[in-house]
Amino acid sequence: MSTPFDLSQTDKLLTTTRAVRKRLDLARQVSRDVVLDCIRVACQAPAGGNYQRWRWVVVDDADRRAALAALYKRAFEPYMAIQRQALEGTGDQTINDIIDSSTYLADHLHEVPVHVVPCMLDRVRPDAGLGAMAGYFGSILPAVWSFQLALRSRGLGSAWTTLHLDYEEEAAELLGIPATVSQVALIPVAYYVGDDFRPGSRRPAEEVTYWNGWKGVRS
């Protein structure tokens, strides 16, 4: 008989792993061994056809991190200007907090001790339909999330970011990534400060779940 999981700990990990930006410890170094341990966990994630066509570019060189952060900031500023304009006058404090947190990360990304760029060993076809796109990204997203959960369980925080992909070719040149490879995200990694993460505010599961059909209950 298999040993049951401690659901209280498992559920705590799953419900309190948040996007960490302001609470990243920018002064504490992250060892390569810890990052490799988390990638080992991530590589157990499911993938389409069981083909693990992943590569993980880990950037701990200060100059390269600064260059990646500059690309991110270049994409962030016009993106966030649009977001601020759309939300002007709404008075939504939650959204304002997210904007403030995102701006902090953009301003300090170069200081985050490790950047991880997960990659796929091919490109999405230009004519790819919804199914192909879902299968493509669905073959790496579980691994990235496993990586982030493994980080959290070891006292490190992370956030899923993609804005640097506006300048993917420049990032590829910086990191020597071949043109046949797709970057999927940029994950800032650092130890976090404090440990009072809580589940986020979400709609009840009953409200967002439909049984046997859209917005209906069918037997």
Residue pairs with C-beta under 8 A, 6 or more apart in sequence:
13 149
13 152
13 153
14 149
15 199
16 152
16 197
16 198
16 199
17 148
17 149
17 152
17 197
18 157
18 197
18 200
19 101
19 158
19 159
19 160
20 157
20 158
20 159
20 190
20 192
21 101
21 102
21 104
21 105
21 159
21 188
22 101
22 104
22 105
23 157
23 192
23 193
23 194
24 105
24 108
24 112
24 157
24 188
24 190
24 191
24 192
24 193
25 190
25 191
25 192
25 193
26 108
26 111
26 112
26 113
26 190
28 113
28 190
28 191
29 113
30 60
30 113
30 114
30 156
30 189
30 190
30 191
32 58
32 60
34 154
34 156
35 58
35 114
35 116
35 189
37 150
37 154
38 147
38 150
38 151
38 154
38 156
39 56
39 147
41 146
41 147
41 149
41 150
42 54
42 56
42 143
42 144
42 146
42 147
42 150
43 52
43 54
43 143
44 146
45 142
45 143
45 145
45 146
46 142
47 53
47 54
47 139
47 140
47 142
47 143
48 135
48 136
48 138
48 139
49 139
51 139
52 143
53 120
53 121
53 122
53 139
53 140
54 118
54 119
54 120
54 121
54 140
54 143
55 118
55 119
55 120
55 121
55 181
56 116
56 117
56 118
56 119
56 147
57 116
57 117
57 118
57 119
57 175
57 177
57 183
58 114
58 115
58 116
58 117
59 65
59 68
59 114
59 115
59 116
59 117
59 175
60 113
60 114
60 115
62 110
64 174
64 175
65 109
65 110
65 112
65 115
66 110
67 174
68 109
68 110
68 115
68 117
68 164
68 171
68 174
68 186
69 109
69 110
70 110
71 164
71 166
71 167
71 170
71 171
71 174
72 106
72 109
72 161
72 163
72 164
72 186
73 106
73 107
73 109
74 166
74 167
75 163
75 164
75 165
75 166
75 167
76 102
76 103
76 106
76 163
77 106
79 163
80 99
80 102
80 103
80 106
83 99
84 99
87 95
87 96
87 99
94 201
105 159
105 161
105 188
109 115
109 188
112 188
112 189
112 190
113 189
113 190
114 188
114 189
114 190
115 186
115 187
115 188
115 189
116 147
116 158
116 186
116 187
116 189
117 171
117 175
117 177
117 183
117 184
117 185
117 186
117 187
118 140
118 143
118 144
118 147
118 183
118 184
118 185
118 187
119 177
119 181
119 182
119 183
119 184
120 136
120 139
120 140
120 181
120 182
120 184
121 180
121 181
122 180
122 181
122 182
123 180
123 181
123 182
124 132
124 133
124 136
124 182
125 132
128 136
137 184
140 184
141 184
144 160
144 184
144 185
144 187
147 158
147 187
148 158
148 160
148 187
151 157
151 158
151 189
152 158
155 191
155 192
155 195
156 189
156 190
156 191
156 192
157 189
157 190
157 191
157 192
158 187
158 188
158 189
159 187
159 188
160 185
160 187
161 185
161 186
161 187
161 188
162 184
162 185
162 186
163 186
164 171
164 183
164 186
165 171
165 183
165 185
165 186
168 183
169 179
171 177
171 183
172 178
172 179
172 181
172 183
177 183
210 216
210 217
211 217
211 218
212 218
212 219
